[in-house]
Amino acid sequence: MDSLTLPPAAPVAEGLPPALLAGLRALLGPRLSLNAAEREQHGRGESYHPSCPPQAVCHPRSTAEVAAILRLCAAAGTPIVPFGAGTSLEGHVAALRGGVCIDLRGMDRILAVRPDDLDVTVEAGVTRHRLNEELRATGLFFPVDPGGESTLGGMAATRASGTNAVRYGTMRDNVLSMTVVTATGEIIRTGSRARKSSAGYDLTRLFVGSEGTLGIITEVTLRLYGIPEVVAAAICPFATVEEAVAAVVSVIQCGIPVARAELMDRRTVQAVNRYSKTEYRETPTLFFEFHGPPAAVAEQVALVEEIARGHGALAFDSAREPEARAALWKARHSVHYAIQAMRPGARVWSTDVCVPVSNLARCIAETREDTERASFFISLVGHVGDGNFHLGLVVDPSDAAEMAEAEALNDRLVRRAIALDGTCTGEHGIGYGKVKFMELEHGAALGVMRALKQALDPANLLNPGKILPG
Amino acid sequence: MDSLTLPPAAPVAEGLPPALLAGLRALLGPRLSLNAAEREQHGRGESYHPSCPPQAVCHPRSTAEVAAILRLCAAAGTPIVPFGAGTSLEGHVAALRGGVCIDLRGMDRILAVRPDDLDVTVEAGVTRHRLNEELRATGLFFPVDPGGESTLGGMAATRASGTNAVRYGTMRDNVLSMTVVTATGEIIRTGSRARKSSAGYDLTRLFVGSEGTLGIITEVTLRLYGIPEVVAAAICPFATVEEAVAAVVSVIQCGIPVARAELMDRRTVQAVNRYSKTEYRETPTLFFEFHGPPAAVAEQVALVEEIARGHGALAFDSAREPEARAALWKARHSVHYAIQAMRPGARVWSTDVCVPVSNLARCIAETREDTERASFFISLVGHVGDGNFHLGLVVDPSDAAEMAEAEALNDRLVRRAIALDGTCTGEHGIGYGKVKFMELEHGAALGVMRALKQALDPANLLNPGKILPG
């Protein structure tokens, strides 16, 4: 039971204040929903956390409508929970204190593509897949790629990353500016489109990763990149996870600008082969990708092959054809669903620690002592170039003993990572699932975070119960 | 007179509260100075702003001592102004309301070099030159390079950048974590050394660029990079500034990862030749640098030469010898002093707008209509790959009419840049010199910045009068 993690409040049963309900109806008409099934669906993400539904779901179509909703909620003292694609993994969308969910998927316009500036402005509800489809004709792309069909607003709110972060950075690095609605319903822009600025506090980075607790993101301006002239991939099996990790750490330490460096352990490769009908060799495997002009890519591939073989790689198979590469990354992105399919009815508890790369081998080795003893299926995948890896604990949320075992395993993992100068979450965020680790990770700095929250949301109406303990 | 910009308060004449003075003496002994000449020197940077001296200068040697100073000042209600190398350009170190200057140059230890993680932790008073000297044997370097002999703490505090930002980013991108002392004298760490994290608010980015107004930075953990296998430079003269700018914009739009792309106009080349005893052709000139393994660098050089010639480059002279490159970048970094030397007794008022690259040509063209009419010498240099350029207005601060002319020119330039979706400062910061533009640039977002300041420094003791108007 994730009551072990943090007891979600009992779903709020009573209705919304009548004045608020009337105001929202007047504003949104049929785009306000009180339907139980819809509320249930909006109270959960993709992880093991149970649904904790909001009292109403709003479907605004503009920043002005979001601002009007926030003003109505502020007047009523009612909590607000923003919702993108519902792909979050730490209970970010749970309406722990009831209130109004703002579903931003109706705000799905691409507002401006500017190839000359390598940037784009989108509404928060645009998904990363759709953005890249729309960009195709321009020769540009947006690299940040978390697993799900996430919205760009949700990705900004959780400071998401993915398989390309080792080369292109995370949402922290790739959001130029945002439009945000504050707790009082004021509309602000966090910065200009200039590539750099020293003009005051970095509001863009403050709102990136704030998980809806400081304001609601309604528009995002993102950096774009030219689709590389050449893309090459390589599949590189090893006898052990340890050798694979050592190879990646060497590649990073040599400063080779690989675009992707992903690890799957043996069990994950098995699950992927079964789910995606692929035939990868069932052993710990690194998947590399290389971007650039021809000579630079050839140079990188040769260097990485040399390093990998030096660390015991069993093979180094390049996958240059677009189809083979597409299949590879599609398989990689389906890991969450592939391992879930190993056990019908189960859910995946995905851990997310990230440590300095020099501590990665030790962190994984100590963790594997723990996972070998587990009573359920566990996969290991890693954005190992960043020092970030995920265990997928395939658990039955209705089995209290199993959930307690999973929680204890995750607790030990997080403490290990923090002791190794790392973080409890590389890219999934805190939600309410990791609130209990905030004090351990941040110490006195947590007081500064509390002061920021108090300053921007004194009534604690913006996604209450997320990020900050107590 | 920069009273036109913002009147600095008359230097505070009365002494510090006796209890504070006694406390500081007990803490620091001879490392507390009330000497008039030393206070005068600590009240000014390198620009046209007059000195506005603090009432005392402290020379702490540890974070614990800084924390003790802040606790004493908090109890006395006395302002605090942090001081690095005194290279700031917008009056950041002026003690507008008197108080205590904390000179951090005594905190100059390199605490940990970690080649395996490509990071380093230094005290705030270490200069970038010294860091790179100490790193040489490791094969690593720190790229961010503002013009002066700046300290890394000061660079973090102003979100500095320099000639390498087009490839390596600014201090925003290259600070992993910091130790900061808050207004109440509490010591916090803004984050772990993990390359990425989604664990709560991004305190690192909040304190980077906060100019000592939210806390005092005492230690900085920085990203490092491998010294490139090959470094090549190219000098590329053009008949006009417009052609040179168009060439750089094309290079950026093609996504070529140049390490540097710097512009000097004709007058700047003349000043540099005279000051640095160089013999560059006296015409608008681009200076490029390329980093990487051999094939990648050769590929970049060929592409950039093709683009430059397509935009009318008069030549494309490569400078592969380390000596020629060193001379080139030393000359570039001395521009501030070179143009100051054109007029004995004068000071340089350096403007700093930054716009999206597609608006750069227009911003420069409209600005040149203005500068052609000026009554004093003006140079133009640019980190044009970032959309950032500086005019160096060589003025006599005692000539009121000239200062009024300079201020009017800068005002028009800033308004033009903001109208083109840019910023009043790409890398110098706000200090008090640009406070008056904050409302125009940020609109309602300024209210959020005020709320953050109020939350972290309610008594307004941390570098008061900087960043925020009123």
Boltz contact constraints between the chains, C-beta under 6 A:
constraints:
  - contact:
      token1: [A, 116]
      token2: [B, 253]
      max_distance: 6.0
  - contact:
      token1: [A, 116]
      token2: [B, 358]
      max_distance: 6.0
  - contact:
      token1: [A, 117]
      token2: [B, 356]
      max_distance: 6.0
  - contact:
      token1: [A, 117]
      token2: [B, 357]
      max_distance: 6.0
  - contact:
      token1: [A, 117]
      token2: [B, 358]
      max_distance: 6.0
  - contact:
      token1: [A, 158]
      token2: [B, 198]
      max_distance: 6.0
  - contact:
      token1: [A, 159]
      token2: [B, 198]
      max_distance: 6.0
  - contact:
      token1: [A, 161]
      token2: [B, 196]
      max_distance: 6.0
  - contact:
      token1: [A, 170]
      token2: [B, 196]
      max_distance: 6.0
  - contact:
      token1: [A, 186]
      token2: [B, 444]
      max_distance: 6.0
  - contact:
      token1: [A, 188]
      token2: [B, 444]
      max_distance: 6.0
  - contact:
      token1: [A, 188]
      token2: [B, 445]
      max_distance: 6.0
  - contact:
      token1: [A, 192]
      token2: [B, 421]
      max_distance: 6.0
  - contact:
      token1: [A, 192]
      token2: [B, 422]
      max_distance: 6.0
  - contact:
      token1: [A, 192]
      token2: [B, 423]
      max_distance: 6.0
  - contact:
      token1: [A, 193]
      token2: [B, 356]
      max_distance: 6.0
  - contact:
      token1: [A, 193]
      token2: [B, 421]
      max_distance: 6.0
  - contact:
      token1: [A, 194]
      token2: [B, 354]
      max_distance: 6.0
  - contact:
      token1: [A, 194]
      token2: [B, 355]
      max_distance: 6.0
  - contact:
      token1: [A, 194]
      token2: [B, 422]
      max_distance: 6.0
  - contact:
      token1: [A, 194]
      token2: [B, 423]
      max_distance: 6.0
  - contact:
      token1: [A, 195]
      token2: [B, 386]
      max_distance: 6.0
  - contact:
      token1: [A, 195]
      token2: [B, 387]
      max_distance: 6.0
  - contact:
      token1: [A, 196]
      token2: [B, 161]
      max_distance: 6.0
  - contact:
      token1: [A, 196]
      token2: [B, 170]
      max_distance: 6.0
  - contact:
      token1: [A, 196]
      token2: [B, 354]
      max_distance: 6.0
  - contact:
      token1: [A, 196]
      token2: [B, 386]
      max_distance: 6.0
  - contact:
      token1: [A, 196]
      token2: [B, 426]
      max_distance: 6.0
  - contact:
      token1: [A, 197]
      token2: [B, 423]
      max_distance: 6.0
  - contact:
      token1: [A, 198]
      token2: [B, 158]
      max_distance: 6.0
  - contact:
      token1: [A, 198]
      token2: [B, 159]
      max_distance: 6.0
  - contact:
      token1: [A, 198]
      token2: [B, 209]
      max_distance: 6.0
  - contact:
      token1: [A, 198]
      token2: [B, 425]
      max_distance: 6.0
  - contact:
      token1: [A, 198]
      token2: [B, 427]
      max_distance: 6.0
  - contact:
      token1: [A, 198]
      token2: [B, 429]
      max_distance: 6.0
  - contact:
      token1: [A, 199]
      token2: [B, 423]
      max_distance: 6.0
  - contact:
      token1: [A, 199]
      token2: [B, 424]
      max_distance: 6.0
  - contact:
      token1: [A, 199]
      token2: [B, 425]
      max_distance: 6.0
  - contact:
      token1: [A, 199]
      token2: [B, 441]
      max_distance: 6.0
  - contact:
      token1: [A, 200]
      token2: [B, 449]
      max_distance: 6.0
  - contact:
      token1: [A, 200]
      token2: [B, 467]
      max_distance: 6.0
  - contact:
      token1: [A, 201]
      token2: [B, 449]
      max_distance: 6.0
  - contact:
      token1: [A, 201]
      token2: [B, 452]
      max_distance: 6.0
  - contact:
      token1: [A, 202]
      token2: [B, 205]
      max_distance: 6.0
  - contact:
      token1: [A, 202]
      token2: [B, 209]
      max_distance: 6.0
  - contact:
      token1: [A, 203]
      token2: [B, 445]
      max_distance: 6.0
  - contact:
      token1: [A, 205]
      token2: [B, 202]
      max_distance: 6.0
  - contact:
      token1: [A, 205]
      token2: [B, 205]
      max_distance: 6.0
  - contact:
      token1: [A, 206]
      token2: [B, 206]
      max_distance: 6.0
  - contact:
      token1: [A, 209]
      token2: [B, 198]
      max_distance: 6.0
  - contact:
      token1: [A, 209]
      token2: [B, 202]
      max_distance: 6.0
  - contact:
      token1: [A, 226]
      token2: [B, 255]
      max_distance: 6.0
  - contact:
      token1: [A, 253]
      token2: [B, 116]
      max_distance: 6.0
  - contact:
      token1: [A, 255]
      token2: [B, 226]
      max_distance: 6.0
  - contact:
      token1: [A, 293]
      token2: [B, 299]
      max_distance: 6.0
  - contact:
      token1: [A, 295]
      token2: [B, 295]
      max_distance: 6.0
  - contact:
      token1: [A, 295]
      token2: [B, 299]
      max_distance: 6.0
  - contact:
      token1: [A, 296]
      token2: [B, 296]
      max_distance: 6.0
  - contact:
      token1: [A, 299]
      token2: [B, 293]
      max_distance: 6.0
  - contact:
      token1: [A, 299]
      token2: [B, 295]
      max_distance: 6.0
  - contact:
      token1: [A, 354]
      token2: [B, 194]
      max_distance: 6.0
  - contact:
      token1: [A, 354]
      token2: [B, 196]
      max_distance: 6.0
  - contact:
      token1: [A, 355]
      token2: [B, 194]
      max_distance: 6.0
  - contact:
      token1: [A, 356]
      token2: [B, 117]
      max_distance: 6.0
  - contact:
      token1: [A, 356]
      token2: [B, 193]
      max_distance: 6.0
  - contact:
      token1: [A, 357]
      token2: [B, 117]
      max_distance: 6.0
  - contact:
      token1: [A, 358]
      token2: [B, 116]
      max_distance: 6.0
  - contact:
      token1: [A, 358]
      token2: [B, 117]
      max_distance: 6.0
  - contact:
      token1: [A, 386]
      token2: [B, 195]
      max_distance: 6.0
  - contact:
      token1: [A, 386]
      token2: [B, 196]
      max_distance: 6.0
  - contact:
      token1: [A, 387]
      token2: [B, 195]
      max_distance: 6.0
  - contact:
      token1: [A, 421]
      token2: [B, 192]
      max_distance: 6.0
  - contact:
      token1: [A, 421]
      token2: [B, 193]
      max_distance: 6.0
  - contact:
      token1: [A, 422]
      token2: [B, 192]
      max_distance: 6.0
  - contact:
      token1: [A, 422]
      token2: [B, 194]
      max_distance: 6.0
  - contact:
      token1: [A, 423]
      token2: [B, 192]
      max_distance: 6.0
  - contact:
      token1: [A, 423]
      token2: [B, 194]
      max_distance: 6.0
  - contact:
      token1: [A, 423]
      token2: [B, 197]
      max_distance: 6.0
  - contact:
      token1: [A, 423]
      token2: [B, 199]
      max_distance: 6.0
  - contact:
      token1: [A, 424]
      token2: [B, 199]
      max_distance: 6.0
  - contact:
      token1: [A, 425]
      token2: [B, 198]
      max_distance: 6.0
  - contact:
      token1: [A, 425]
      token2: [B, 199]
      max_distance: 6.0
  - contact:
      token1: [A, 426]
      token2: [B, 196]
      max_distance: 6.0
  - contact:
      token1: [A, 427]
      token2: [B, 198]
      max_distance: 6.0
  - contact:
      token1: [A, 429]
      token2: [B, 198]
      max_distance: 6.0
  - contact:
      token1: [A, 441]
      token2: [B, 199]
      max_distance: 6.0
  - contact:
      token1: [A, 444]
      token2: [B, 186]
      max_distance: 6.0
  - contact:
      token1: [A, 444]
      token2: [B, 188]
      max_distance: 6.0
  - contact:
      token1: [A, 445]
      token2: [B, 188]
      max_distance: 6.0
  - contact:
      token1: [A, 445]
      token2: [B, 203]
      max_distance: 6.0
  - contact:
      token1: [A, 449]
      token2: [B, 200]
      max_distance: 6.0
  - contact:
      token1: [A, 449]
      token2: [B, 201]
      max_distance: 6.0
  - contact:
      token1: [A, 451]
      token2: [B, 455]
      max_distance: 6.0
  - contact:
      token1: [A, 452]
      token2: [B, 201]
      max_distance: 6.0
  - contact:
      token1: [A, 455]
      token2: [B, 451]
      max_distance: 6.0
  - contact:
      token1: [A, 455]
      token2: [B, 455]
      max_distance: 6.0
  - contact:
      token1: [A, 467]
      token2: [B, 200]
      max_distance: 6.0
